[in-house]
Amino acid sequence: MKHFLLALLFFALPALPAWAVVDPALVKQLAAEDSDAKIAAIQQLGASGDRDAVKVLKALANDTLMATPAGRVFLMPEDKAFDAATGAEIDPVPTEYDAITINNRIRSELDNAIAGLRLLNPDRVVRLAAARELQSGAGIELVPILDKALGKETDGEIKHLLRFALDQANLASPDAAVRLAAVKALGHDASPTTRGLLLPLTDPANETEAAVRQAATASVKAIESRLAIGDTLGQIFTGLSLGSILLLAALGLAITYGVMGVINMAHGELLMVGAYAAYFMQGQFRSWLPAYADWYVVAAIPFSFMAAALVGMALERTVIRWLYGRPLETLLATWGLSLILIQAARVLFGAQNVEVGNPTWMSGGVEVMAGLVLPWNRIVIIGFTLFVLALVWVLMQKTRLGLFVRAVTQNRPMAGCVGVPTSRIDTLAFGLGAGIAGLGGLALSQVSNVGPDMGQGYIVDSFMVVVLGGVGQLAGTVWAALGLGVLTKFLEGWTGAVIAKIVVLVIIIVFIQKRPQGLFALKGRFVEN
């Protein structure tokens, strides 16, 4: 007999409900007309810690939780009906029923309750997603489930999120000691959201306990201080990334202007050539090597350099070489060349901006501190600029071409007298400067729009960098570019982009009046009378 009962129990197991019994009274309360009654039921189901209650709450959120006129509540995901409390199939399906309706207020409470119950899920990904959802607003009703989840959690990242959500929920605790502990714990955060949570507690109308108000005031000040530090670091980083692009744009101009004294108004269009070269390479990879499309940027580095360098050498050999020593004619001629290049880009690629996407490995960012995320594309641009700068320094200081370029920059007649082929050096130097500008266009394509007019906004800034740093001075160009980038970003935060540009221009004019040679004076061997 005993064995018969065990066998009967074994074969009866599959017929048991799919989930444990959920409190029938709370399930029935979900169908109440009163929103407060529905919210109370949702909160109690969420605080119960019963993972099977998630199915009921999800059905309510997905409009698949039904109620009959007699008050029976059931789930109807498809054509079948299941009792909401026991999970047992209902056959036949009720003929009269309506979906339980919810408003935005109820849906907000529902999302929190579901997230709280998902904290007990064995899957780490599910728990992590639920913990992140609760960062936006965890109510006091979730304290029991948060305590339970925190006690069971072993993952460090999820634990940190759960502690924050628990402290946030405890701000509404009736116990002043609990509120005080929560306020002090949240004071170690550096998020604008946390500041917004604590700020109402500094008002006696919202917090009656003096100790809690004082702690909230101290915590708000500490958070504001950290936010200010994060904002300052963010502006410095953004300024450095802008300065890196200015540096790539101005490096080539510093070489050509220093060697040949040419005021090249088409230099901005050489940036545009490099950016369109990156766009072309992106299209080729997407068409012929889609599996390696993310690596088009690497292939675009030599392509952008060569494209801009060839265009630059062509301009020098056909137009600019005939205008040396005539700065006004050179300025007008290169301005005309810039218009030709812009129109050529419009004919080849269209008048509208084109899309140059970031590779996946340059997307996203790294969170240095709360409220400060450094985008990967700008980090890569800064690193790329340092790499190009190192190559240019090696080229200028350790190679024969660099020796000739420096000689022509310092004293062209004397360099020619000792056998330096100044005409060839002019062409190579112009090609080098144009190629570096093309690399600047490649970097710019990762953070800005690519269009025919994109270079117009950088030509004036490039000249300002060259003049401020000192003509022909690599170190001066570096310091001027990075300094102008950081200064511009700080001023934009205070005055706006237009006023910031005017202020920077005034500062440079005043500086040049006091120090015409720039930050670093060019050292040469000239006879002074």
N, C-alpha and C positions, 0 to 999 in steps of 0.2 A: 504493500500500500504506500509505504514511504517513497519507494522508487517511482511508483506511478505518479505521485503528486509532484515529485521533482521533474519528471519528464513533461508533465502537463504544464508546469511553470516555465520550463525551458522553451516549449513551443509557443507559449502565450506571450513571450517577451516581445516579439516583433509587433504585436498588436497594441502595445502600450503607446500612450501619446508621445509625440515627437519632442515635447517639452514638459517640464514640470508645471503644476497648476499655478497660474498667476492669480492673485487675489481677485475673486469675482466681483467684489464690491467696487474695487478701484477700476476694473475694466468697465463695469456698468456706468461708473461716474464719468468716464470719458465721453459718453454720449449725452451728458447733461447739456441743457440749453445755456446755462450760466458759464461764462468764460472762466470766472474764478474757480468754479468747481472743477472744470477740466484741467486748469493749471495745477490745482492742488493734487489731483489724481496723477498727473504727469510727474510732479515733483516727488510724490511718494513712491511711484514706480521706479523713478530714477535713483532715489536714495535707498531702495531695497537691496540693490546689489545683485538682483536676480537677472542673470544674463538672458534668460528666456523672455524677459519683459521687453528686450530690444525688438523682438519680432513684432510685438503689439505696437510699440511706439513708432517703428519704421512704417508699419502699415498705416498708422494714423497720418504720418508725414506724407506718404505716397497716395493718400486718398483711396486706399484699399481696405480701410476699416469701416464696416457697415453696421447699421443698427436697424432692427425691425421696430414696428410701432409698439410691440409688446415689451421692448427694451432689451432684447437679446442682441449681444454684440458679437460679431464674427468677422473673420478675415476672408476676403475673396480676391486672391491674387489673379485668378483666371476664371475658369468656369466652375471651379469647385469652391465650397465654403467650409471653413474650419472654425470651430469654437475658439474665441479669443482667449478664454481662460484656460481651457484644457488642451487645446490643439486637436481635439477629436473632429473627424470629418462629419459634416452635417449633410445628411441625405434623406429626403430631397432638399435641394436648396430653397430657402424661403422665397416666396413669391413677392412679398412686399418688403422693401428695405431702402434705405438711403445712406449715402456716404456721410460720415461724420465730418462736418466742416470745421475749419480752424481759421483764425485770423493771424495777422503778423505777430501779435503779442504772444499768442499760443505757440506759434511756430518757433519763435525764439527760445521759449522755455523747452520746447520739444527737442530742439537741436542740442541744447545743453544736457538734457537728460539722456539722450542717446549717446552723446559723447562720453558722459560719465559712465554709463554701462559698458561702453566699449573699452574702457580702461582695464577691464578684467579679462579681455580677450587674450588667448595664449599667443597670438601673432604679434610680434613686436611692431611691425609696420602699422597695424591697426591701432595699437595702443599709442604709438607716437603721433599718428594723425589725430586721434581723439584728444590727446593732451594738448596739441597745438590749437585745436578748435576751442578749447576752454580758456585759452589765453585772452580772448576778447571779452570775456565776462562770465565768471563762475559765481552762481548765487549761493546763499547760505544753505539752501536745501541740499547742495551737493557735498557738503562737508563730510557726512558719513561715508559716502562712496569714495571720496578723495582720500580720506584717512585709510580706508580699507585698501585702496589701490596702492597708496604710498607704502603701506606696510609690506605689501607683496612684491613691489617693484624692485628689480635688481639692476636695471639699465640706468646708467648715470645720467644720460641726456633726458630720458623720460622723467626720472626722479626730480631733476631740476625744474622741469616744466610743471610737474605736479605740485611741488612746493610753492611755486609762484601762484598757481591756481588756488591752492588751499589758503594761502595768505590773503589772496584777493577775496575769496569767499568769506573769510573770517572778519573782514572789515565790517560786515553787517551783523556780527555776533552780538547778542545782548550782554555778554560778559565784557566789561571794560578791560580786564586784564588780557583777554584774548585779542581784542582789538588793538591794544597797545603793542603786543608782541607782533601782530601782523604788520602794523605800521612801521615798526623798527626793522622788520625783515625786508619789507618792500623798499625801505630807504636805501638798500644796497644796490638797487636796480638803477638803470640809466635810460629808461624808456619814457617817451612822452605820454604813452598810455598810462603808465604807473603814476606819473605826475598828475594826470587828470583824475585818477582814482583817489589820490591823497588830498588834492587841493580842497574838495568840499569839507574834509574833516578839520580844516583849519578854522572853519567858521563855527562860532558857538551855536548858531541856529541848527547846524547839522550834527554837532558833536558836543555833548554836555560835559564830558569828562575833560578837565583841564590838562591832565597828564597826556592824554591821547592827542589833544590839540597841539600841545607843545612838541610832541614827538612827530606829529604830522608836518608841522612847520619846519622842523629840522630836516626831516626826510625830503620834503619838497625842495628846500634849499640845496641839499646835497645832490639831488637828481638834476636840478637846474645847472649846478656847477659842472657835473659830468656831461650834460647835454651841450653846454657851452664849449667844453674841451673837445667833444666829438665833432661839433660843428666847425670849430677852428681847424682841427686835423683834416676834416673833410674838405674844407676850402683850400688848405695847403696842398692836399693831394690833387684836387681838381686843377689848381693853379700849376702844379708841376706837370700834369698831363698836358695842359694847354701850352706851357712853356716848352715841353718836349716837341710838340708839333711846330711851334715857332722856331725852335732851334734847328729842326730839320729844314724848315723853309729858309732860315736865315744863314745857315752854314754855307750853302751853295752861293748865296748872294754875297756873303763876306769874301769868298774866294774870288769870284769874278770881279766884284767891285774893288777889292784890294789889289788884284793883279792888273786889271785893265782900266779901272776907273770908269766903268760903264754903268750908267744908271739904267738898269734893265727893267722897264715897266712890264715886260712880258714874263717876269719871273713867276708871278702867281699862276699863269697859265701852264707853266711847267709842272706845278703841283697838280693841276687839273689833268695833264697828260698822264702822270703817274697814277692818279685815281682811276681814270678810265682804263688804263692798262690792267689794273686790278680787277675791274669790272669785266674786261674781256677775258682774263684768265679764269675768273669765276664761271663764266659761261662755257668755256672750253671744258673745264673739269665737270660741270654738271652734264654736259652733252656726251663726253667721251669717257670720263672716269667718275661716274656717280658714286661709286663706293669710296672714293678718296676725295669727295667734294670738299670736306673740311680742311684739306691741306692746300687749297688753291692759294692761300695767303703766302705760304712758303715759296711756292713756284712764282708768285707775283713779285717777290723781292728782286731777283735779278731782272725780271721782265720789265718792271716799272722803272728800274734804274736805267736799263739800256734804252727803253723807249724815250724817256725824257732826255737822256744824254745825247742820243742821235738827233732829236729835234733841236736841242740846244746847240750842238756843233753845226747843224745845218744853218741855223739862224746866224751863228757867228761867221761862218765862211761866206754866206751869201749877202748879208746886209751889214752886220755890226763891224766887221773888220775894216770896212771902208770909212768908218766914222770915228775912229779913234782920235782922241784929242778934241773932239767937237761935242761936248756934253749935251748941249741943247738939241742938236740934230739927233743924237743918239736917243735921248729921251723921247722925242717925237716919233722916231722910227720904231722903237721898241713898243711904244704905245699902239702904233698901227699894227705891229706884229701880234700884239695881244688880241686885238679885235679880230684879226684873221684867224688866230687859233680858236677863239671862242666860236666864231661862225663855222669853222671846220668841225668842231665838236657837235654843234647843232645839226649839221648836215649828216654826220656819220651816226650819231647816237640819238638825235632828237632834241628838242628844246626842253623837254621835261627832265626832272631828276631821275636817275636810275637807281635801282636798289642794289646795294652791295652788302650782303649779309655777314654777320659775325659767324665764324665757325663755332661749333658746339663747345670746343675747348676754350673759347674766349668768351662764352656766355656766362651769365651769373656773376657772382662776386664772392669775396671772402669777408666775413664779419669780424672785424678787428675788435670792436666793442659794441655794446648796445647802441643802436642808432647810427653806427658808422660801418657801412658796407663799401668795400673798395671793389669796383667793377674789374673783372679780369681783363676786358679789352683795354682799359686804361693802364693797368699794371703791365700788360704786354707791350704797350706803346712806349712806356717809360723805359722798360728794359731794352726794347729795340733801339730806342734813341741812344742809350748808353753804349750799345754795341756798335752802332754806326759812328758815334763820336770817337770810340776807341780806334776803329779802323781809319778814320780820317786823321787822327793824331799820328798813328803809325805811318800812314802814307806821307804826311807832311814832314815828319821828323826823321824818318828812317829810310826813306827811298830817294833815289836820284831825282824823280819827278818832283817830289816835295821840296828838295833842295833848290831846284830850278824855280819853282813857284815862289818860294820865299825870297829868292834872289831878285826875281822880277818885281815882286811886291815892294821890296825895300829900295831898289835902285835899278830901274829898267835900262837906262843907257849903259851903266857900268856892266850889268849882266850881259847885255848884248856884246860889249867890247871883249869880254872874256870867253866868248864862244857859246853862250846860252842861246838856243834857237827860240827867240822870243815869240815869233809868229806861231810856231808849233805849240809852244807852251800856252799861248793865248787860247788856241782851239781846245787843247786838252783840259786846261783849267775851266774853260766855259762848259765843256762836256761834263766834267766832274761836278761842277756846281749845279748844272741842270739835272744830273742823275740823282744827286742828293735831294734836290727839290722833288723829284719823282718819288723818292722814298717817303718824303713828307706827305705827298699826296696819297700814297698807299696807307700810311698811318691815319691820315685824316678821313679816308673812306670808311674806317671802322667806327668812327664816332660822329660822323656828320653826313649830310646829304652830298651826293655826287652829281654835279650838274655843270653846264658850260660856264657859269659865272662863279663857281666856287672859289677860284683863285683870287678874285677881286678883293675879297675881305681880308686877305693875308699879305698883300704886297706892301701896304703902308706899314703894317706891324713889322714886317721883315726889315724894311729900311730903318725903322726906329731901333730895332735890335742891333743892326750893324753899326749905326751911328753912335748909339749909346755905348756899345761894347768897345768901340775903337776899330777903325778900318783895318782889316787884315789880321785881326787878333782873334785867335781861336778861343782862348780863355775868356776874353771879353764878351764874345758872342754867347758863350755858354752862360755866363753869369747874367748877362743882360736878358737873354731869352727866359731863363727860369725866374729871374726877378720880376720881369714884366708880367709873366703868366700868373704868378702868385699875387702880385699887387693888383692886377686887373680883377681877379676873382674876389679878392677882399673888397675892393671898391664897388663891384657889381652888387655885392650883398648889402651894401650900405646905401648906394645912390642910384642903382640901376645901370643897365649896360651902356646907355648913351652918355650919361653924365660921367661914368667911369672912364670911357674912352677919352672924353675931353680932359678930364683931370690928369690922366696918364700923359697925354700929349703936352699939357702945360708943364708937368713935372720934367719931362724930357727937354723941353725948350729952355727952362730955367737951368737945368743941369748943364746943357751944352754951352750956354752962355758963360757959365762959370768954369767949365772944363771942356773946351772945344775938341780936345783929342780923344774924348770918351773915357771909359773906365780904365782902359789900358792903352798907354801911348805907344805908337809904333816906333820901334828903334831902328834907325837907319844911319847911314854914313853920308851925311851931306855937309858941304862947306857952308857955314853961316857967315854972312857978311856983317 
